[in-house]
Structure formats: C-alpha cells, structure tokens
Amino acid sequence: MSSHISAEAARRRTFAVISHPDAGKSTITEALALHGRAISTAGAVHGKGDRKGVVSDWMSMEQDRGISITSAALQFEYRDCVVNLLDTPGHADFSEDTYRVLTAVDAAVMLLDAAKGLEPQTLKLFEVCRARRIPVITFVNKWDRPAKDALELIEEIETRIGIKPTPVTWPVGVGGEFRGVIERIGFGEWRDGRREVGPQVPGMVRYERSPGGERSAIAEQLGAAEAAAQFGADYERAQEESELLSEVEADFDQKTFEAGQTTPTLFGAALVHFGVGQLLDLLVDIAPSPFSRDDAKGEPRELETGFSGFVFKSQANMNASHRDQLAFIRVCSGRFERGMQVVQAQGGRTMSTKYAQTLFGSARDTVDEAWPGDIVGLVNATGLSVGDTIYQGKAVEYPPLPAFAPEHFGALQMHDTSKAKRFRRGIAQLDAEGVVQVLYSERRGEATPVLAAVGPLQFEVTTARLQAEFDVPATISNLPYQLARLTDAEGAARLRTAPGVEVFSRPRDGAFLVALPNKYRIQTIQNDYPGIKLEPLLAGGQG
C-alpha cells in the first residue's frame, strides 16, 4: 500500500491561483479547467449574453460583482496527473481566506496584470509564498491589451521582490499586439513521472482566438523562417530579447524554482486562452507533488503514514439545493476512504466520514478515496473548525492556521425579532467559517453582536448571506475602533468602564478582546492601568 500511496501522491499537483484584484484569477481558473477538459466552454466573470459565468464564482454576490469573495476548489485530470486547483479572493478584505488556502497547496500561480505590474496585494502575497516556501510560477496576463514593456516587467519583479524571473515563454509583439510566444524551453522524455526540460524550441507558437472566445485558442507551431516571414520585426525583437535573457542567466532551473529563488514566467491572455495550455503543461511538468509535512512539533509526517489531513476552510450553503456545511480537508498523508473512522486531534473525538465529496465550484460528486494533495469536502462535519486536524492510526496535529487582527468593527442589528433563532444560527455559521469574528459586550447584550473584520467588504458579505441563506434582514453600524488587543479576565473587568474603549468576549475561543480607536490609546491605557495585559493579535495563531 505504501508504494501505491507514493505513486498516487506523485500524480498530484495542488496549487492556488493568487493575485491582486482584477488581474484575472477566476478567468484563468476557468481557462485551465477548459484546457484540462473539465468543462466544454469557459465563462466570462459576468457571463455576458448566453455565456455563463465562471464556475468557481458560485456565490450570487460574486456573480453580481464579478469578484471572488471565497476560495473555490476544482479538481480534474490532465495527462497522467490529477490537478487540484484553488481559486482565491484577490480583494485585500478577504486576504485571510487566501492565506489559509496557501497552507493547503504545494505551489502557486501568481498573476500579474501586464499593464499594472506588481500591485500592493501581489507584493504581499509574494511575501507570504516566500515565508511558506511555496514555489511560484508567474503568469503575465492580459498581454492582448496595452502593457508595460516585457523586459521592464521582468526587471520590476526582480528588483522589488528579490526573486529572479526565468521566462519560459517570451511574447512576440508588444502588449496589445500579441502575435504569439517563443518557447524558451522544450521538453524531453518522460522519466519517473516527469518530463525533462530541454533546449529552446525553434520558431514560435502563433495564437488565434477561437470563435466567441469560449473554447481553447488555436495554437500553431511555426518554424523560425516562417515566423520571421509572418511577423518580421516583432519576431526578430523577441528573439534578441530571449537571447539577452540567456546572457543574464535568466533561464529556467528546477532546483532554484523549488527553492523559491526563481519564478518561471509565462506571457499570455487568459480571457482568450492565449498561453494557458503552456501554463497547465508547465504546472504538471515542474510543480512539486505532495511531500511530507511537518506537524505542530516540527516533525515530518511521511506520506506513507496513516491517513491525516487538516481543515483549511469551512463553507455552508454553497448550493441552494444543499443546505449543509462543508469542511474542506487537505489530505496530507495516507489514503482517505469514504466511511472511515477518523480522530479529531483537537479533543480526541472519533467521527465518521460517510459523506465525502470532491468539488468543482458549487458542483459536487461523491468521493470514495483520496490521496495526499487531494481536497475533500466533508459534509455536515459540524464538529470540525478551521485549523483542526483529523487522522487515523498514528496521532498527529498540524500547526494552527493564520488568523488576522481585525481593523474594522460594526454592531449588527436584525430588523425582525421574530427571526432571532435564525439570526443566532446564521451568525454562528459565519463565525465558524471565519467570514467574520463575532464578539459580544455587556454594553450591548447578546441581541446586538459586534462583528470584527479585516476589511469592510466582509460586513457586506455577512448581511447579504444572512438575507439570502437565513432570510434575516440586518444592518451594520460602524464603530469607532481600528484595532484590538487580547486581555485576560482581570483586564476585562478593569476596563469595562474605561472611556474610549470597549471590552468584548469571543465565544469562538473564550478570549477577551479590547477594541481601541487608535494605537495611541494603548499607551494611555497602560499608563492608567499599570500591569494590565494588552497583547497584539498576531497572524499565525489564536488571535
């Protein structure tokens, strides 16, 4: 069995698509699924005319606004591999969801807008990938529109984030006049489930948009002479720039890629599917397969050890016909089998996995088995929380997932007191999913919970989902707080009547939080209440 586990793990490629908002994450997710033949036609983000919206944006609010609010998991087979693709929110207000997803992947695809280059959220996510030692492939998107100079973009990546781009494709034609790409690497024979990277392919790949843009682009391999005859100066310039890249040692190297020192880079246009096929091939060929993960004590859990996994996301009501809750599990070791009895590391409770599903956006299929790298949805596993570990056999507990300090606070009020029971159920559900943190204070009572969030858009999601999923209309009144600190029961008692601050309890973990208007109030509190406990809420732990 152990050799079979290793063989199945070697077939897996589990990665996230991350970027700044509006760079095209959901579009490229759909395009990758199209190239993997998981769907027959790709949708636009807004689904214009008869063209459907993207599969990964399943929430009505996402479809209405054309943004990703939650992470979506898609699985499909491509060549001899199983691809687990996670689409994530780009909006900074939902960065906590993105960070949690990054704990569940083995590689990342970073999208850059060709006209904008590195944007604030992009920089932040690169740093997260670096800290987590996640290899990154970069896809420069929207090259079919006016863009920065290609060499300028490459230099910007290296100078601003300190990772060296190694272009594996290079554009023929400037942004907005995209002719195709020079393939700066070729691929050799299969060996041990991989293809060896070889010399550059002569000539270029010419792209032509498919009718309507819903199907894979037409890609034609041209020899050097034919490429020069058709595209003249554009092809000549691309060749010269590609040679210059080799002179500055910007050629692909597997070891430095896996070490996070270089980022293989491609140019394309996801909306019309230019370059997406090469991206999918590159992911299968060079992205790492699942490997042993360190537990909370820093000891590795080998792939062949008994089943283990952790919850990186919880989501309810993904489909109107499924009024249930899904716990997203990343399989880390062993073989998962539907119906198996597993132990929840937090508390030691034994639970069944009878209702297990694979996910494709909001669509579901029953899964009978899964292997390291796969994402499994456990249905109505209400006892599981984000960050929990489940296992069979040898005990294990994986490290806690990141938690962010809130920067926005709002008092939530329902309009119809006859729906109080639904209101409480909905708030508990959204709190468990990590959509917001739910807090209570003696000042307001249990009827008026206070929501704490990284960004204000999380408040809009909360009220929209309370209305849509629980039929509870509610409004949020902003509170004048910008940060919070952890305290203890003694500190909470001392500060309950302090001016300009508010003390909250957090039912999720029993913690006491002090909300403050600004950082200067912290100093005055410490002066007025000597010895009081005020600790920062840090990403990466309980907080």
C-alpha positions as CSV (number, residue, x, y, z in Angstrom):
1,M,0.0,0.0,0.0
2,S,2.8,2.4,0.9
3,S,4.3,2.3,-2.6
4,H,0.8,2.9,-4.1
5,I,0.3,5.9,-1.8
6,S,3.6,7.4,-3.1
7,A,2.7,6.7,-6.7
8,E,-0.7,8.4,-6.3
9,A,0.9,11.4,-4.5
10,A,3.4,11.7,-7.3
11,R,0.5,12.2,-9.7
12,R,-1.0,15.1,-7.8
13,R,-0.4,18.8,-8.5
14,T,-2.1,21.0,-5.9
15,F,-1.8,24.8,-6.4
16,A,-3.5,28.1,-5.8
17,V,-4.1,31.0,-8.2
18,I,-3.3,34.3,-6.4
19,S,-3.0,37.9,-7.4
20,H,-4.2,41.5,-6.9
21,P,-8.0,42.1,-7.6
22,D,-9.0,42.2,-11.3
23,A,-5.9,40.5,-12.5
24,G,-8.0,37.6,-13.9
25,K,-7.8,34.8,-11.3
26,S,-11.2,33.4,-11.9
27,T,-10.9,33.8,-15.6
28,I,-7.6,31.8,-15.7
29,T,-9.1,29.2,-13.3
30,E,-11.8,28.6,-15.8
31,A,-9.4,28.6,-18.7
32,L,-7.2,26.0,-17.0
33,A,-10.3,23.8,-16.4
34,L,-11.2,24.2,-20.1
35,H,-7.7,23.1,-21.2
36,G,-7.9,20.2,-18.8
37,R,-11.3,19.2,-20.5
38,A,-13.1,19.5,-17.2
39,I,-15.6,21.8,-18.9
40,S,-16.5,22.3,-22.5
41,T,-16.8,26.1,-22.6
42,A,-15.3,28.8,-20.4
43,G,-17.4,31.6,-18.9
44,A,-16.6,35.2,-18.5
45,V,-16.7,36.6,-15.0
46,H,-20.0,38.4,-15.6
47,G,-21.4,35.8,-18.0
48,K,-22.4,38.1,-20.8
49,G,-25.3,37.2,-23.1
50,D,-25.7,33.5,-23.4
51,R,-22.3,32.9,-22.0
52,K,-22.4,31.5,-18.5
53,G,-20.4,33.0,-15.6
54,V,-17.3,31.3,-14.2
55,V,-17.8,28.0,-12.4
56,S,-15.5,28.9,-9.5
57,D,-17.5,32.1,-8.5
58,W,-20.6,30.3,-7.2
59,M,-21.9,32.8,-4.7
60,S,-24.5,35.2,-6.1
61,M,-22.7,38.2,-4.7
62,E,-19.6,37.1,-6.6
63,Q,-21.5,36.7,-9.8
64,D,-23.2,40.1,-9.4
65,R,-20.0,42.0,-8.7
66,G,-17.6,40.0,-10.9
67,I,-15.2,39.4,-8.0
68,S,-14.1,36.4,-6.0
69,I,-15.1,36.5,-2.3
70,T,-14.5,32.9,-1.3
71,S,-11.9,30.3,-2.3
72,A,-13.1,27.7,-4.7
73,A,-11.7,24.2,-5.2
74,L,-11.6,22.5,-8.6
75,Q,-10.3,19.0,-9.4
76,F,-9.7,17.4,-12.8
77,E,-7.4,15.0,-14.6
78,Y,-4.8,16.2,-17.1
79,R,-2.4,13.9,-18.9
80,D,-1.5,11.4,-16.3
81,C,-2.0,13.8,-13.4
82,V,-4.7,14.9,-11.0
83,V,-4.9,18.7,-10.8
84,N,-6.2,20.3,-7.6
85,L,-6.7,23.9,-8.4
86,L,-7.7,26.5,-5.7
87,D,-9.0,29.9,-6.9
88,T,-8.7,32.5,-4.1
89,P,-10.1,36.0,-3.4
90,G,-7.8,38.8,-4.6
91,H,-9.5,41.6,-2.6
92,A,-7.5,42.6,0.4
93,D,-10.6,42.4,2.6
94,F,-10.6,38.6,2.1
95,S,-6.8,38.1,2.4
96,E,-7.3,35.8,5.5
97,D,-9.1,33.3,3.3
98,T,-6.3,33.4,0.7
99,Y,-3.6,32.9,3.4
100,R,-5.4,29.9,4.8
101,V,-5.6,28.4,1.3
102,L,-1.9,28.8,0.9
103,T,-1.4,26.4,3.8
104,A,-3.1,23.7,1.7
105,V,-1.1,23.9,-1.6
106,D,2.3,22.8,-2.9
107,A,2.8,25.6,-5.4
108,A,1.2,28.9,-6.6
109,V,0.4,30.6,-9.8
110,M,0.8,34.4,-9.4
111,L,-1.0,36.5,-12.0
112,L,0.3,39.9,-12.9
113,D,-1.7,42.5,-14.9
114,A,0.6,43.3,-17.9
115,A,-0.3,47.0,-17.7
116,K,0.0,47.4,-13.9
117,G,2.8,45.1,-13.0
118,L,3.4,44.5,-9.3
119,E,0.5,45.8,-7.2
120,P,0.2,46.0,-3.4
121,Q,-1.7,42.8,-2.9
122,T,0.6,41.0,-5.3
123,L,3.6,42.1,-3.3
124,K,2.0,40.9,-0.1
125,L,1.1,37.5,-1.5
126,F,4.7,37.0,-2.8
127,E,6.0,37.6,0.7
128,V,3.5,35.0,2.1
129,C,4.7,32.5,-0.5
130,R,8.3,33.2,0.3
131,A,7.6,32.8,4.1
132,R,5.8,29.5,3.5
133,R,8.5,28.3,0.9
134,I,5.9,27.9,-1.8
135,P,7.3,27.7,-5.3
136,V,5.7,30.3,-7.6
137,I,5.1,30.3,-11.3
138,T,4.3,33.8,-12.7
139,F,1.8,34.3,-15.5
140,V,1.8,37.8,-17.0
141,N,-1.8,38.2,-18.0
142,K,-3.7,40.5,-20.4
143,W,-0.9,40.7,-23.0
144,D,-3.6,41.2,-25.6
145,R,-4.1,44.7,-24.2
146,P,-1.7,47.7,-24.0
147,A,1.0,46.8,-21.4
148,K,4.3,47.6,-19.9
149,D,7.5,46.6,-21.8
150,A,8.2,42.9,-21.2
151,L,11.8,43.4,-20.1
152,E,10.7,46.2,-17.7
153,L,8.2,43.8,-16.1
154,I,10.9,41.2,-15.6
155,E,13.2,43.8,-14.0
156,E,10.5,45.1,-11.8
157,I,9.8,41.6,-10.3
158,E,13.5,41.0,-9.6
159,T,14.2,44.4,-8.1
160,R,11.1,44.8,-6.0
161,I,10.6,41.3,-4.5
162,G,14.1,39.8,-4.9
163,I,13.1,36.7,-6.9
164,K,14.6,36.2,-10.3
165,P,12.1,35.6,-13.2
166,T,13.2,32.9,-15.6
167,P,10.8,33.3,-18.6
168,V,9.8,30.0,-20.2
169,T,7.8,31.8,-22.9
170,W,8.5,35.2,-24.4
171,P,6.0,37.4,-26.2
172,V,6.2,38.1,-29.9
173,G,4.6,41.5,-30.3
174,V,4.1,44.3,-27.7
175,G,1.2,44.4,-25.3
176,G,-2.0,44.9,-27.3
177,E,-0.4,43.4,-30.5
178,F,0.1,39.8,-29.2
179,R,1.2,37.5,-32.1
180,G,2.3,34.5,-30.0
181,V,5.3,33.3,-27.9
182,I,8.8,31.9,-28.3
183,E,9.0,28.8,-26.2
184,R,12.3,29.2,-24.4
185,I,12.3,25.6,-23.1
186,G,11.4,22.3,-24.7
187,F,10.5,19.1,-23.0
188,G,12.2,15.7,-23.3
189,E,11.3,12.1,-22.5
190,W,9.2,11.0,-19.5
191,R,11.3,9.8,-16.6
192,D,9.8,8.9,-13.2
193,G,6.5,10.7,-14.0
194,R,8.3,13.9,-15.2
195,R,9.5,15.3,-18.5
196,E,13.0,16.7,-18.5
197,V,13.3,20.3,-19.6
198,G,15.4,20.6,-22.8
199,P,16.7,23.2,-25.2
200,Q,14.6,26.1,-26.6
201,V,12.0,25.1,-29.3
202,P,12.9,26.8,-32.7
203,G,10.4,29.3,-34.1
204,M,7.3,30.3,-32.2
205,V,3.8,29.4,-31.3
206,R,1.2,31.6,-33.1
207,Y,-2.1,32.2,-31.4
208,E,-5.5,32.8,-32.9
209,R,-8.7,33.4,-30.9
210,S,-11.4,30.8,-31.1
211,P,-14.9,31.9,-32.3
212,G,-16.7,33.5,-29.4
213,G,-13.6,33.1,-27.1
214,E,-15.3,30.3,-25.1
215,R,-13.0,27.4,-26.3
216,S,-9.3,26.9,-26.3
217,A,-7.3,29.2,-28.6
218,I,-5.9,28.0,-31.8
219,A,-2.1,27.5,-31.4
220,E,0.1,26.8,-34.4
221,Q,3.8,25.9,-34.2
222,L,5.8,28.0,-36.8
223,G,9.4,27.3,-37.8
224,A,11.9,30.1,-37.5
225,A,11.8,31.0,-41.2
226,E,8.0,31.0,-41.3
227,A,7.8,33.1,-38.1
228,A,10.3,35.6,-39.5
229,A,8.3,35.8,-42.7
230,Q,5.0,36.4,-41.0
231,F,6.0,38.7,-38.1
232,G,9.3,40.2,-39.2
233,A,10.5,42.9,-36.7
234,D,8.3,41.6,-33.9
235,Y,9.8,38.1,-34.1
236,E,13.3,39.4,-34.5
237,R,12.9,41.6,-31.5
238,A,11.5,38.8,-29.4
239,Q,14.5,36.5,-30.4
240,E,17.0,39.2,-29.5
241,E,15.4,39.7,-26.1
242,S,15.2,36.0,-25.4
243,E,19.0,35.7,-26.2
244,L,19.6,38.7,-23.8
245,L,17.8,36.8,-21.1
246,S,20.1,33.8,-21.5
247,E,23.1,36.1,-21.3
248,V,21.9,37.4,-17.9
249,E,21.3,33.8,-16.7
250,A,17.5,34.1,-16.7
251,D,17.0,30.5,-18.0
252,F,14.8,28.0,-16.2
253,D,16.3,25.9,-13.4
254,Q,14.3,23.3,-11.5
255,K,16.3,23.5,-8.3
256,T,16.2,27.3,-7.8
257,F,12.5,27.2,-8.7
258,E,11.7,24.7,-6.0
259,A,13.9,26.6,-3.5
260,G,11.8,29.8,-4.2
261,Q,14.8,31.7,-5.6
262,T,13.4,31.9,-9.2
263,T,9.9,32.1,-10.7
264,P,9.3,30.6,-14.1
265,T,7.4,33.2,-16.1
266,L,4.9,33.0,-19.0
267,F,3.1,35.6,-21.0
268,G,-0.5,35.2,-22.2
269,A,-4.1,36.4,-22.1
270,A,-6.5,34.2,-20.0
271,L,-9.7,35.7,-21.4
272,V,-8.9,34.5,-24.9
273,H,-6.9,31.4,-23.7
274,F,-3.5,32.5,-25.1
275,G,-0.7,30.8,-23.2
276,V,-3.0,28.9,-20.8
277,G,-2.1,25.5,-22.3
278,Q,1.6,26.1,-21.8
279,L,0.8,27.1,-18.2
280,L,-1.0,23.9,-17.5
281,D,1.7,21.8,-19.1
282,L,4.3,23.7,-17.1
283,L,2.5,23.1,-13.8
284,V,2.2,19.4,-14.5
285,D,5.9,19.1,-15.5
286,I,7.7,21.2,-12.9
287,A,5.4,21.9,-9.9
288,P,6.2,19.7,-6.9
289,S,4.0,16.8,-5.9
290,P,2.9,16.4,-2.3
291,F,5.7,15.8,0.2
292,S,5.9,15.1,3.9
293,R,4.5,17.9,6.1
294,D,5.8,19.0,9.5
295,D,3.4,18.6,12.4
296,A,2.9,21.2,15.2
297,K,6.1,19.8,16.9
298,G,8.1,20.3,13.7
299,E,8.4,16.6,13.0
300,P,7.6,15.3,9.4
301,R,4.5,13.2,8.8
302,E,5.6,10.9,5.9
303,L,3.2,10.3,3.0
304,E,3.0,6.6,3.7
305,T,1.9,7.0,7.3
306,G,-1.8,6.5,8.1
307,F,-4.3,9.0,6.8
308,S,-4.1,12.6,8.0
309,G,-5.4,15.9,6.9
310,F,-6.4,19.4,8.2
311,V,-9.4,21.7,7.7
312,F,-8.3,24.9,5.9
313,K,-11.8,26.2,5.1
314,S,-15.4,25.8,6.1
315,Q,-18.3,26.8,4.0
316,A,-22.1,26.5,4.2
317,N,-24.9,26.8,1.7
318,M,-22.7,26.7,-1.4
319,N,-25.7,25.5,-3.4
320,A,-29.4,26.4,-2.8
321,S,-30.3,22.7,-3.1
322,H,-27.6,21.7,-0.5
323,R,-28.4,23.4,2.8
324,D,-25.4,22.0,4.6
325,Q,-21.9,22.7,5.7
326,L,-18.7,21.6,4.1
327,A,-15.3,21.3,5.8
328,F,-12.5,21.5,3.2
329,I,-9.8,18.9,4.0
330,R,-6.3,18.9,2.6
331,V,-5.2,15.2,2.6
332,C,-1.6,15.2,3.9
333,S,-0.7,11.5,4.2
334,G,-2.1,8.0,3.7
335,R,-5.2,7.0,1.9
336,F,-8.6,8.6,2.6
337,E,-11.6,6.2,2.2
338,R,-15.1,7.3,2.5
339,G,-16.8,6.0,5.6
340,M,-13.5,5.5,7.5
341,Q,-13.4,6.4,11.2
342,V,-11.0,9.3,12.0
343,V,-9.9,11.0,15.2
344,Q,-10.2,14.8,15.6
345,A,-6.8,15.8,17.1
346,Q,-8.4,18.8,18.9
347,G,-10.4,17.0,21.7
348,G,-9.8,13.4,20.6
349,R,-13.4,12.8,19.3
350,T,-13.9,9.9,16.8
351,M,-16.0,10.8,13.8
352,S,-17.2,9.1,10.6
353,T,-16.5,10.3,7.0
354,K,-19.6,8.8,5.4
355,Y,-20.5,11.9,3.4
356,A,-17.4,12.9,1.5
357,Q,-17.3,14.8,-1.8
358,T,-15.0,16.2,-4.4
359,L,-15.7,19.7,-5.5
360,F,-15.9,21.6,-8.8
361,G,-17.1,25.1,-7.8
362,S,-20.5,24.5,-6.3
363,A,-20.9,21.2,-8.1
364,R,-20.2,18.0,-6.1
365,D,-19.5,14.3,-6.6
366,T,-19.2,11.6,-4.0
367,V,-15.6,10.6,-3.4
368,D,-14.7,7.1,-2.4
369,E,-11.0,7.6,-1.9
370,A,-8.4,10.4,-2.0
371,W,-4.7,10.7,-1.7
372,P,-2.1,13.2,-0.5
373,G,-2.6,16.5,-2.2
374,D,-6.3,16.0,-2.8
375,I,-9.0,18.3,-1.4
376,V,-12.1,16.5,0.1
377,G,-15.3,18.1,1.3
378,L,-16.7,16.5,4.4
379,V,-20.5,17.2,4.6
380,N,-22.1,18.4,7.8
381,A,-18.9,17.8,9.9
382,T,-20.2,20.4,12.3
383,G,-17.7,19.5,15.0
384,L,-14.8,20.5,12.8
385,S,-13.4,24.0,12.8
386,V,-10.8,25.7,10.6
387,G,-7.4,24.5,11.5
388,D,-8.5,21.2,13.0
389,T,-6.5,18.0,12.2
390,I,-8.1,14.6,11.6
391,Y,-6.2,11.4,11.4
392,Q,-6.3,7.6,11.5
393,G,-3.6,5.5,13.2
394,K,-0.5,7.3,14.5
395,A,-1.6,10.5,16.2
396,V,-0.7,13.9,14.6
397,E,-1.7,17.5,14.9
398,Y,-0.7,20.1,12.3
399,P,0.2,23.7,13.1
400,P,-2.6,26.2,13.6
401,L,-3.7,28.3,10.6
402,P,-3.2,32.1,10.3
403,A,-5.6,34.4,12.0
404,F,-5.6,38.1,11.4
405,A,-6.1,41.0,13.7
406,P,-9.4,42.9,12.9
407,E,-9.3,46.5,11.7
408,H,-13.0,47.2,11.3
409,F,-15.8,46.8,13.8
410,G,-19.5,47.0,13.4
411,A,-22.7,46.4,15.5
412,L,-25.1,44.0,13.8
413,Q,-28.8,44.6,14.3
414,M,-31.7,42.4,13.0
415,H,-34.9,44.1,11.9
416,D,-37.4,41.3,12.8
417,T,-37.1,40.0,16.4
418,S,-39.3,37.0,15.5
419,K,-36.4,35.7,13.5
420,A,-34.0,35.7,16.4
421,K,-33.3,32.0,16.3
422,R,-32.4,32.1,12.6
423,F,-30.3,35.2,13.3
424,R,-28.3,33.4,16.0
425,R,-27.8,30.3,13.8
426,G,-26.6,32.4,10.9
427,I,-24.2,34.4,13.0
428,A,-22.8,31.2,14.5
429,Q,-22.4,29.7,11.0
430,L,-20.5,32.7,9.6
431,D,-18.3,32.9,12.6
432,A,-17.4,29.2,12.3
433,E,-16.5,29.7,8.6
434,G,-14.2,32.6,9.5
435,V,-16.1,35.1,7.4
436,V,-16.0,37.5,10.4
437,Q,-15.2,37.3,14.1
438,V,-18.3,37.5,16.3
439,L,-17.9,39.4,19.6
440,Y,-20.2,40.3,22.5
441,S,-20.1,43.0,25.1
442,E,-22.0,43.6,28.3
443,R,-22.8,47.1,27.0
444,R,-24.8,45.9,24.0
445,G,-26.1,42.5,25.2
446,E,-26.5,39.2,23.2
447,A,-29.1,40.7,20.9
448,T,-26.5,43.0,19.3
449,P,-23.3,41.1,18.4
450,V,-20.3,43.1,17.1
451,L,-18.5,41.9,14.0
452,A,-14.8,42.3,13.7
453,A,-13.2,42.0,10.2
454,V,-10.0,42.6,8.2
455,G,-11.9,44.7,5.7
456,P,-15.4,46.3,5.4
457,L,-16.5,44.2,2.4
458,Q,-16.7,41.3,4.9
459,F,-19.6,43.1,6.5
460,E,-21.4,43.3,3.2
461,V,-20.9,39.6,2.7
462,T,-22.3,38.9,6.2
463,T,-25.5,40.9,5.7
464,A,-26.0,39.5,2.2
465,R,-25.7,35.9,3.3
466,L,-27.9,36.4,6.4
467,Q,-30.6,37.6,4.0
468,A,-30.1,35.0,1.2
469,E,-29.4,31.9,3.3
470,F,-31.3,32.6,6.6
471,D,-34.0,35.1,5.5
472,V,-32.8,37.5,8.1
473,P,-32.5,41.2,7.1
474,A,-29.9,43.0,9.2
475,T,-27.8,46.2,9.1
476,I,-24.4,47.0,10.5
477,S,-23.4,50.3,12.2
478,N,-19.7,51.1,12.1
479,L,-18.0,51.5,15.4
480,P,-15.1,53.9,16.0
481,Y,-12.4,51.2,16.6
482,Q,-9.4,50.4,14.4
483,L,-7.5,47.7,16.3
484,A,-7.9,45.2,19.1
485,R,-5.7,43.7,21.8
486,L,-6.0,40.5,23.8
487,T,-6.5,40.7,27.5
488,D,-7.5,38.3,30.4
489,A,-10.5,38.1,32.7
490,E,-8.9,40.5,35.2
491,G,-8.0,43.0,32.4
492,A,-11.6,42.8,31.0
493,A,-13.1,43.5,34.4
494,R,-10.8,46.6,34.9
495,L,-11.5,48.1,31.5
496,R,-15.3,47.6,31.3
497,T,-15.9,51.2,32.3
498,A,-12.8,52.7,30.7
499,P,-13.6,55.6,28.4
500,G,-13.0,55.3,24.6
501,V,-12.6,51.5,24.6
502,E,-14.9,48.5,24.6
503,V,-14.3,45.0,26.0
504,F,-15.6,42.0,24.1
505,S,-15.8,38.3,24.7
506,R,-15.2,36.0,21.7
507,P,-17.2,32.8,22.1
508,R,-15.2,31.0,19.4
509,D,-12.3,30.5,21.9
510,G,-13.4,32.3,25.1
511,A,-10.9,35.1,24.6
512,F,-11.3,38.7,25.8
513,L,-10.6,41.5,23.3
514,V,-10.2,45.2,23.9
515,A,-11.2,47.4,20.9
516,L,-9.4,50.7,20.7
517,P,-9.8,53.8,18.5
518,N,-6.1,54.0,17.6
519,K,-2.6,52.9,18.7
520,Y,-2.1,55.9,21.0
521,R,-4.9,54.8,23.2
522,I,-2.9,51.7,24.1
523,Q,-0.2,53.8,25.8
524,T,-2.7,55.8,27.8
525,I,-4.5,52.6,28.9
526,Q,-1.1,51.1,30.1
527,N,-0.4,54.3,32.0
528,D,-3.8,54.5,33.6
529,Y,-4.0,50.7,34.4
530,P,-0.5,49.6,35.3
531,G,0.3,45.9,34.7
532,I,-2.8,45.3,32.6
533,K,-2.5,42.6,29.9
534,L,-2.7,44.0,26.3
535,E,-1.2,41.6,23.7
536,P,-1.2,42.0,20.0
537,L,-3.4,39.7,17.9
538,L,-0.8,38.1,15.6
539,A,-1.3,36.2,12.3
540,G,-0.5,32.6,12.7
541,G,-2.1,31.6,15.9
542,Q,-5.1,32.0,18.1
543,G,-5.5,35.8,17.8
